[in-house]
């Protein structure tokens, strides 16, 4: 789109940015809450996130999973299992990632990764008006 004056160019860019901000908010929301949970399907990604956050520099890990048990007192409630990860370091020390830490890391990490994907899509969109909306060259 070629416009005649700088004022027209900047007004058009501002309008485009307002519209793109609304579109970007939708993209970020959808990628966070639709794409984010799909990352749970990636094998061991939640374990890798927990180890990267709580045990940086660990040489090896072992995962202990518990049985599936009710998470509420209701007989028709949801079920869940416990996970504990033990990290082993080069100096012989160990650190255990508790179930609560693992749950927070895996849930927050998956939604966070989805949000980062949305931001990665939105940033190029916000730069688009610089390339599309320009002043018409006079010869």
C-alpha positions in Angstrom: 0.0 0.0 0.0 1.5 3.3 -1.1 0.3 6.5 0.6 1.1 10.1 -0.3 2.2 11.7 3.0 4.1 10.6 6.1 1.1 11.5 8.2 -1.1 9.0 6.2 1.6 6.4 6.4 1.8 6.6 10.2 -2.0 6.8 10.7 -2.3 3.6 8.6 0.4 1.9 10.5 -1.1 2.8 13.9 -4.5 1.4 12.7 -2.8 -1.7 11.4 -1.0 -2.2 14.8 -4.2 -1.8 16.8 -5.8 -4.5 14.6 -2.8 -6.7 14.7 -2.6 -6.3 18.5 -6.1 -7.8 18.7 -5.2 -10.6 16.3 -1.9 -11.3 18.2 -3.8 -11.4 21.5 -6.0 -14.1 20.0 -3.0 -16.0 18.6 -1.2 -15.9 21.9 -4.3 -17.0 23.8 -5.1 -19.9 21.4 -1.5 -21.1 21.3 -1.2 -21.0 25.1 -4.4 -22.9 25.8 -4.7 -25.1 22.7 -1.1 -25.7 21.5 0.4 -25.7 25.0 -1.5 -28.8 26.3 -0.6 -30.7 23.2 3.1 -30.6 24.3 2.1 -33.1 27.0 2.1 -35.7 24.1 5.8 -35.2 23.5 7.5 -38.1 25.4 9.5 -37.0 28.5 9.3 -33.3 27.7 7.8 -32.5 31.1 10.6 -34.5 32.8 13.2 -32.6 30.8 11.7 -29.3 31.8 11.7 -30.2 35.5 15.3 -31.3 35.4 16.4 -28.2 33.5 14.7 -25.9 36.0 15.4 -27.7 39.3 18.6 -29.7 38.6 20.7 -27.8 36.0 24.0 -29.6 35.4 22.7 -33.0 36.6 24.6 -35.9 35.0 21.8 -38.4 35.2 18.3 -38.8 36.6 15.9 -41.5 37.7 12.2 -41.2 37.6 9.9 -42.9 40.2 6.2 -42.9 39.3 3.6 -43.9 41.8 0.2 -45.5 41.3 -2.8 -43.7 40.0 -4.9 -42.5 43.0 -8.0 -40.3 43.4 -7.1 -36.6 43.8 -10.3 -35.8 45.6 -12.4 -37.5 48.2 -15.2 -37.9 45.7 -15.5 -41.4 44.3 -16.2 -39.9 40.8 -13.3 -37.4 41.1 -10.2 -37.3 38.9 -7.2 -39.6 39.3 -3.6 -38.7 39.2 -0.2 -40.3 39.9 2.9 -39.2 41.7 6.2 -38.5 40.1 9.5 -37.9 41.8 12.7 -37.4 40.0 16.1 -37.9 41.6 19.0 -36.0 40.0 22.6 -37.2 40.3 25.5 -34.7 40.1 29.2 -35.2 39.3 30.3 -34.5 42.9 28.1 -37.4 44.1 25.3 -35.3 45.5 21.6 -35.9 44.8 18.6 -33.8 44.6 14.9 -34.9 44.5 12.3 -33.1 42.6 9.1 -33.6 44.6 5.7 -34.3 43.0 4.4 -30.8 43.6 7.5 -29.2 42.0 7.1 -31.6 39.0 3.4 -30.8 38.6 4.0 -27.0 38.7 6.9 -27.2 36.3 5.2 -29.5 33.8 1.9 -27.6 33.7 3.4 -24.2 33.7 6.1 -25.2 31.3 3.7 -26.6 28.7 1.4 -23.6 28.8 4.5 -21.4 28.8 5.9 -23.1 25.7 2.6 -22.7 24.0 2.6 -18.9 24.8 6.1 -18.5 23.5 5.1 -20.1 20.2 2.3 -17.6 20.0 4.7 -14.7 20.7 7.0 -16.1 18.0 4.1 -15.9 15.5 3.0 -12.5 16.7 6.3 -10.6 16.5 6.6 -10.9 12.7 3.0 -9.8 12.3 3.7 -6.6 14.3 6.6 -5.8 12.0 4.5 -6.3 8.9 3.2 -2.7 8.7 6.7 -1.4 8.2 7.1 -3.4 5.0 3.5 -3.2 3.6 2.5 0.4 4.4 4.9 2.9 2.7 5.0 6.3 1.3 4.5 6.5 -2.5 7.8 7.5 -4.2 7.7 10.6 -6.3 9.8 10.7 -9.4 
